[in-house]
Every structure is written in C-alpha cells, then in structure tokens.
Amino acid sequence: MQLKLDHVVYFTHKSPDEIVDQLQQDGQHAVVGGRHEKWGTHNALMYVKNAYIEWLAVEKLELAERVDHPLTRLLLHDVKIQEGWGTLCLSVENIEAFNEELQNKGFLTSGVLDAQRRTTSGEIKRWKMLFINQPISNELPYPFFIEWEEPEQLRFDKLRAEGALVESNEKKVIQQCVFHVEDPLGVTGEWAVLLSAKVDDNHTISLNNVTLRFIEHEGGVERLKEVVISTDK
C-alpha cells in the first residue's frame, strides 16, 4: 500500500483570514480553505508541489467541544497549551483496504469516516479519513490517513485553476517532517510497522515523497516540531 504525505497540520487560535494576511505580508501565497461545518473548525491552506500545510482553528467552540472527532479533539487539547504543529496526514489510494490491513496488524481504528469542507465559494469538497484509536495526550499522535473523492491529478488541476496552487509554490516541496519524542528508537519502530516501511539511519523513515525523522527530546509534549521546506530542483 503506497503512502504519501498529503498535508501537515498547524494548530492555531488565528482565523484563516489572519493567517492568509500574515503569510501574504511575508511574501507567501496561501488561501482560506473554508469551514468544517460538522466539527466547528475552519482552516487556511498553503499548497506546495508535493503536499500542503493546513492551519486549523476552532470556529465554533461549543460545536467543537461536542463532536467526537479525533483531529478536533487533538486541536482542542493542544491549543490550550500552545499553538504549533500538531500532526500530519498521509494519503492512501484504497482506504477501506488499508483500514483492514491496519486492523490485521492489531491496530484499533476509527473506521473509515466521511468528511467534507465548504469552501468560501460554497463548493463542498469531500474525502474519507481514518484514525488510529489512541487517547489524546502529550504523547505523539499517530498520523491519520485520507483518500480524496477526486483523483490527484484532477484535484491539483482544479487547485491551479482556482488560484490555490500558484507557480511559485510549485517550486517548493515539504522535504522532511521532524518529531520530538522521548524514545526515538521505539517510536520509529512503531511507525515503521504502522506504515509498512523500513527504518533508515538516525531514526528516519522514507516515504514516497517525504522523510520522517524522530529526535530525542525529554519532557514536554511529543509532537511534530519542524517542517522542512526546500526548493524543488
């Protein structure tokens, strides 16, 4: 089962408009994504050649606190501590079969969930997602998984047509995701089993389009800490 980085998630208190304005002032291109009406959240997005960055924030607190959605619960937990990188999402081509594969490995999952986002233009974008069941805590969350309703090429063509993916951003790639954890050896091994991947030197795992690196950091919250973006050659 081929897995690729789909996006990384940054948890924030700022609204999507604030994020887009801030990035624009820094000379970077991002767009308001829209709202997840069932979860009480909204987002800003910056697309690059191989993936995208999502800035996720609570829009309607009462709704967000009421829903039983793993990513929303992780957002609520983390922003009480501080803003920052939260987790990452990997894309898979057949999420139902992948869910069965994970369960056969002994992982408890959320089951495949239907999801959608309403864009600023009113369009509904749909996808399926899958989570590993684990308590929300300061320990490193596993990645979650996504399968988009549309084929990747069509989706990226639409993003270009919408102006969400611009030429300058297509020269950038997310090269590496760096995690701070207490036990790099143990965590790398767990993720290698989860992702059916080999462990490289220095506690790293190489996927189709990104490298995951785990660095020892005692105490505090175990999370994605750095997203390395480079210029594609």
Secondary structure, 3 states (H helix, E strand, C coil): CCCEEEEEEEECCCCHHHHHHHHHHCCCCCEEEEEECCCCEEEEEEECCCCEEEEEEECCHHHHHHCCCHHHHHHHHHHCCCCEEEEEEEECCCHHHHHHHHHHCCCCECCCEEEEEECCCCCEEEEEEECECCCCCCCCCCCEEEEECCCHHHHHHHHHHHCCCCCCHHHEEEEEEEEEECCHHHHHHHHHHHHCCCEECCCEEECCCCEEEEEECCCCCCEEEEEEEEECC
